[in-house]
Amino acid sequence: MSDSQTPRSHQLYQEALRYIPGGVNSPVRAFRNVGGEPFFVERAKGCRIWDADGRELVDYVGTWGPAILGHAPEVVIEAVIEAARHGTSFGTPNPYEVEIAKLICDWVPSVEKVRMVNSGTEATMSAIRLARGFTGRNLIVKFDGCYHGHVDALLVAAGSGALTHGKPDSAGVPEDFAKHTLILPFNNTEALEKAFAEEGDRIAAVILEPVPANAGLVFPKEGYLQQLRHLTAKHGALLIFDEVMTGFRVAKGGVQKRSGVTPDLTALGKVIGGGLPVGAFGGRADIMDYLAPDGPVYQAGTLSGNPVAMAAGLAQLKEMERINGWALLESRGQALEDAVRSALKETGRNLTFHRIGSMFCLLFAEGEILNVDDVKKADFDAFNRFFWHCLGEGVYFAPSQYETGFISTAHDEAAMSKTAEVTVAALKAL
Ligand code: KE4
């Protein structure tokens, strides 16, 4: 995509670079993984977005997950307008908070009590602090390739060996923080057993994306989540599912509903805000009651539970239930998978397509892909060429091989057939 094809976005980007670090308010939007410049979006509706140069694009990023009903669904827009008319934030409890808390407790198996926050990062950060406060332990286990937001304790990379304690994965994270985080390879049962054998009574919690979707899209091996549940319970450690991305998307109750594995705490975000800034963390009541004001673990937020964001989230979740959105997402996801698989067959490309419900990833790698180490073997140049070819033809996939794509209930026939056509052409052109 040359700047001449998107002159207005190019101009906006040059201006943005003057006032905003990297020209963006979140790094992935800068397209650094695929090269080139980002485009600026001016409006979105359903499965389509329109950029500053008027280009219409079929959108498979869905603002990184929240747009499960597509962009600007009428029910959400009306709920936001209605709520905003009565005030945007009160700094006091409001009825919306009670309604959404009840809905989350009813729908998500692990959640007996829930606290609203303003992002997925806040949700995982708070869940970690709560787990440490509840257990009186410091050590947190996470998995290489899983992303949980920009939490100091979790911006940690695997040390030299699989079982060494972490080292900071970002400037500004003190070594002292990283040493309390142990990084394990995902889907490696021996590493898990060894870690618990050596450090089990020091582990406060294990946090993971139960279906990792920030390093490509990979699936837990048969029995892996059950093993995690068994080992954490056996050693008095908590199990935290980061369902910021999968919650309310892969099923009404998330991965924990589909898998039957119930964590002690769950982090949520994205879909529950209907596109507004919302996160949440919840779980066993005896753990959640450790939170201020009743308990010793402090956590707070000026805009947590604000009426407008709650109204947006409630409208989205209730609409998903009304239309049984999960069945719709499964059928659209299957249609996309069929189209991609026939394109791969037609073009003789031996690539790997992973999908769970409306989340998918076309991995430019062959063979079994079990964790981020396998994804790192992908052909990133080929992915980049595929990305730009599709974008040039009006189909916007996530601008990184490490990111997952999202389908919404608004992805219509026309969008899906255009996607199939463009995918074949892009694979042929590789
Ligand atoms: P936020 O703080 O960005 O709301 O949520 C952090 C987060 C936590 N847990 C999981 C599993 C997540 O995927 C995320 C954020 N996801 C990225 C996309 N992979 C958001 C996009 C961005 O960083 O701009």
Residues whose N, C-alpha, C, O or C-beta is under 5 A from the ligand:
A	BS01	KE4	S26 V28 W64 S119 G120 T121 Y147 H148 G149 E209 N214 D242 V244 M245 G269
